[in-house]
Amino acid sequence: MATLFPPPMLQPIQPDRASDRDRPRELNGVRLAGFASLAVPIYAAQMPLTVYLPAIYAQQFGLSLAVIGTIFLAERLWGALADPLIGSLSDRTRSRFGRRRPWIAAGALVFGIAAIALFFPFLAVTPLYLAAALFILYLGWSMIQIPYLAWSGEISGQYHERTRVVTYQAVAGSAALLLVLVLPTIIDQWQPHNGMLKLCAMGTVVLTSLVIALPLVLRAFPEAPAPLQPPVRLSFAHAAAVVFSDRLLLRVLASDLAVTAGQGIRSVLIVFFVTFYMGLPQWASGLFLLQFIFGIAAGPIWAQIGYRIGKHRAAVTGEMVQVAINLGLLLVTPDALPLLLGLAIAQGFAQGSGNLMLRSMVADVADRHRLETGHDRTALFFSAFSLSVKAGTAIAIGIALPLVAWFGFDPKGANSPEALNGLLLVFALGPAIAHALSAALIHGFPLDEATHADVRETLARRDAALVPAE
């Protein structure tokens, strides 16, 4: 386990008192797996909330889709406020338990209580009930995820080790997504209309994995010492100004926004494409599942590529592979199921390549920011990264559905050949354009392995100078 996804050996920095923690060394694989286990409940809740929960709450409890949609939209706005605030507060936290652990522990409690309310409704379900449970759940989610992502970038200062940390998390997250996709498929085989059973099964996965993962992550690694500089209080406006003034961070965020938008367009249209264009509704869920099965192997593959050519080059390569795969969809005809299956498998292997590298780069950018400003804002930067993911999903829905409707596609009625061809064009070209844009945004990124090593060495020397003489 200790040699899983090993990075290449790196040249050590010249030793001095402050750079000991930056000497190249591989993190213990068992501990790293325990640390990554927290990705399971985080990702396991993601799929039900976006795919299954709205339909189940509409069918089982009679809530209108318009009301549910409004509640989810309000949650996105709530997240836009809460995520940066939590990131800033976590960066400023000083306690004997560290900066990240208290937030993760408290967030797990909030998240768990709200998950019980959402997945095991124990009161009369009303719009107010759903709104309260959902808002509390996303508050707990942010309290866990933002400090957790920041801590992920802090357990090692090494360029390639950060990629390895993110890879472990990506594999754990992909396995969680696969599990919550399989469960409803199994239940459909004997109780296809039992929405409550599906909801409870997915909720059991979320809560059980949270209970198991929490002690593992809290005990996996010691937290890095907080910077010696006193924490700075930031207003929301100041936090936003900090984020938007960092050009390297903006490039990473914009690239990830494009990646997520491309993935979102594919996700929101894949059922329509398989059902109506291909005429194979029985394959709609299976094709999505097939992609995720092969997606579990994607993380280690792209980690190895990143070790060899660097993060931003690996991100560009992955995005261009995605462009080729999506352009290949233009060759798919309704009788070309084998070609579609091959492209779905290729999509699985390419899945998350850009996201993985870009998320690993956020901590590197935070190091550069600390060198230039003297302030550690790692969690704030990761909160901005979280917002780019949410915004990318919203953009995908806001672009893809109106576009296919403009082409005349109607999921409730018969569709002309022109409407189906329009569906094909959006399904193929939308992600292809988005992934090409992501590659263009991150191409030539200046913070490579050598530059980052210089940043870390300079930070180590400066930190050593700030330590009072004994």
DOTI-728111 format. One record per residue (C-alpha): x, y, z; residue in three letters. Coordinates in steps of 0.25 Angstrom, whole numbers, plus 5000, padded with zeros to 4 digits. Example, Ala and Ser with C-alpha at 12.3 -4.5 7.8 and 13.67 -1.06 7.14 Angstrom:
<rs>
504949825031ala
505549965029ser
</rs>
This chain:
<rs>
500050005000met
501250095003ala
501650094989thr
500350124982leu
500450234972phe
501850264976pro
502450394971pro
503850404965pro
505050424974met
505250574975leu
506550654978gln
506550694992pro
506650844996ile
507950885003gln
507650845017pro
507450955028asp
506650965040arg
505351015034ala
505450925021ser
505350785028asp
503850775026arg
504050805011asp
505050695009arg
504550594998pro
503950475005arg
502750385001glu
501550395010leu
501150265017asn
500150195008gly
499250135019val
499150275026arg
498850335012leu
497750245009ala
497150275023gly
497250425020phe
496650405006ala
495450325012ser
494750455016leu
494450475001ala
493550355001val
492350415009pro
492650555002ile
492550494988tyr
491450384992ala
490550504996ala
490750574983gln
490150484973met
488850464981pro
488650614983leu
488750644969thr
488150524962val
487250444971tyr
486750534982leu
485950634974pro
485150534967ala
484950444979ile
484450574987tyr
483550604976ala
482950464974gln
482950424989gln
482550544996phe
481850624985gly
482750744985leu
482650824972ser
483950824963leu
483850974962ala
483950984977val
485050884978ile
485850954967gly
485651084974thr
486251024987ile
487450964980phe
487651104973leu
487651174987ala
488651074992glu
489551104981arg
489551254985leu
489651215000trp
490951134996gly
491451254989ala
491451325002leu
491751215012ala
492951155005asp
493951275005pro
493551305019leu
493851175024ile
495151175016gly
495551305022ser
495151265036leu
495951125035ser
497151205031asp
497051295043arg
496751185053thr
497751155064arg
497551045074ser
498350925080arg
497650835071phe
498050915058gly
497350995048arg
496650895040arg
496250785050arg
495250865058pro
494550905046trp
494450765040ile
493950705053ala
492950805055ala
492550805040gly
492350655041ala
491350665053leu
490550775045val
490650695032phe
490250565039gly
488950615046ile
488550685033ala
488750555025ala
487850475034ile
486750585032ala
486950575017leu
487150425015phe
486250375026phe
485150485027pro
484550475041phe
483550595040leu
482450635030ala
483250675018val
482950815013thr
483750915005pro
484250985018leu
484650845023tyr
485450815010leu
486050955010ala
486550955025ala
487150815023ala
487850845010leu
488350975015phe
488950915028ile
489450795020leu
490250885011tyr
490750965022leu
491350845029gly
491850795015trp
492650935013ser
493150925028met
493750785024ile
494150805010gln
494850935010ile
495750915022pro
495950765017tyr
496450815003leu
497350915009ala
497950815019trp
498150725007ser
499050825001gly
499850845014glu
500150705018ile
501350715008ser
501950825002gly
502550744990gln
502050774976tyr
501750624972his
501350574986glu
500150674985arg
499750604972thr
499850474980arg
498950524991val
497950564981val
497950434974thr
497650354986tyr
496450444988gln
496050434974ala
496050284974val
495250284987ala
494250384982gly
494050304969ser
493850174977ala
492750254985ala
492050304972leu
492050164966leu
491450104979leu
490350204980val
490050184965leu
490050034966val
489050034978leu
487850094971pro
488150004959thr
488049874968ile
486749924975ile
486149954962asp
486249804959gln
485149764969trp
484549894975gln
484649994963pro
483650094969his
484150094983asn
484850234984gly
484950224999met
485750104999leu
486750164989lys
486750284998leu
487050205011cys
488050115004ala
488850234999met
488750305012gly
489250185019thr
490550185010val
490750335013val
490550325029leu
491350195030thr
492550245022ser
492550375030leu
492550305043val
493750215038ile
494550325031ala
494450435042leu
495450365052pro
496350325041leu
496550455035val
496650525048leu
497750435052arg
498450415039ala
499450525039phe
499950635048pro
499550775043glu
500650865038ala
500950975048pro
500151105045ala
500951225039pro
501651305050leu
500951435044gln
499751475052pro
498451435044pro
497751555037val
496251575037arg
495551585024leu
494251635020ser
493451565009phe
493851674999ala
495351675003his
495351525002ala
494751534988ala
495751644984ala
496951554989val
496351434980val
496151524968phe
497551594969ser
498351464968asp
498551434953arg
499051294955leu
497851254963leu
496951314953leu
497551234942arg
497351104950val
495951144954leu
495551184940ala
496151054934ser
495350964945asp
494151044942leu
494251004927ala
494550854931val
493350844940thr
492450914930ala
492850814919gly
492650694929gln
491250754933gly
490750774919ile
491150624916arg
490450574929ser
489150654927val
488950614913leu
489450464913ile
488150404917val
487450484906phe
488450444896phe
488450294899val
486950294900thr
486450384888phe
487650394878tyr
488150244880met
486750194883gly
487350104894leu
486650154907pro
487050024914gln
488550064912trp
488450204918ala
488750164933ser
489750054929gly
490550144920leu
490750244931phe
491150134941leu
492150074931leu
492850214930gln
492950214945phe
493550074946ile
494650114937phe
494750244943gly
495350184956ile
496650144949ala
496750284943ala
497350354955gly
498550264956pro
498850274941ile
498750424941trp
499650434954ala
500750354947gln
500650444935ile
500650564944gly
501950514951tyr
502650504937arg
502250634930ile
501750724941gly
500350764946lys
499950874936his
500450784924arg
499650664929ala
498450754930ala
498550804916val
498850664911thr
497650614918gly
496750724913glu
497150704899met
496850554900val
495450594905gln
495350684892val
495650564883ala
494750474890ile
493550574889asn
493850604875leu
493750454872gly
492350454877leu
492050524864leu
492250394857leu
491250324865val
490050274858thr
488750214864pro
489250074860asp
490750094865ala
490550044879leu
491949984879pro
492650114876leu
491850184887leu
492250084897leu
493750094893gly
493650254894leu
492950234908ala
494150144913ile
495150244907ala
494350354914gln
494450274927gly
495950264926phe
496050414923ala
495050454934gln
495550554944gly
496950574938ser
496750724938gly
496050734951asn
497150644958leu
498350734953met
497650864955leu
497250834969arg
498650794972ser
499150924966met
498351014976val
499250984988ala
500451014979asp
499751154976val
499551174990ala
500951154993asp
501351254983arg
500251354989his
500851335003arg
502251364997leu
501751494991glu
500851545002thr
501251485014gly
499851425017his
499451275017asp
498051275010arg
498051125006thr
496651095010ala
496151225004leu
496751184991phe
496151044992phe
494751104995ser
494851184982ala
495251054975phe
493950994981ser
493151114975leu
493751084961ser
493150944962val
491750994966lys
491751104955ala
492251004945gly
491050914948thr
490051024947ala
490651084934ile
490550944928ala
489050934931ile
488851074927gly
489451054913ile
489150914910ala
487650904912leu
487251034905pro
488150994893leu
487550864891val
486150924893ala
486551034882trp
486850914873phe
485450864875gly
485750754884phe
484550714893asp
484750604904pro
483250584905lys
482850564890gly
483350524876ala
484550584871asn
484950614857ser
486350574851pro
486750714851glu
486450724866ala
487250594869leu
488350644861asn
488350774869gly
488450684882leu
489650614876leu
490350744873leu
490150794887val
490550664893phe
491750654885ala
492250794882leu
491850864896gly
492850774904pro
493850784893ala
493850934893ile
493950944908ala
495050844909his
495850914898ala
495651044906leu
496150984919ser
497450934912ala
497651074906ala
497451144919leu
498451054926ile
499451044915his
500851104918gly
500551114933phe
501851174939pro
501751104953leu
502450974949asp
503250874958glu
504550954958ala
503851084961thr
503051024972his
504350964978ala
504951104978asp
503651164985val
503651054996arg
505151074999glu
505051225000thr
503851205009leu
504651115018ala
505751215019arg
504851325022arg
504051245033asp
505351205039ala
505751355040ala
504451375048leu
504751275058val
505251335071pro
506651305075ala
506751205086glu
</rs>
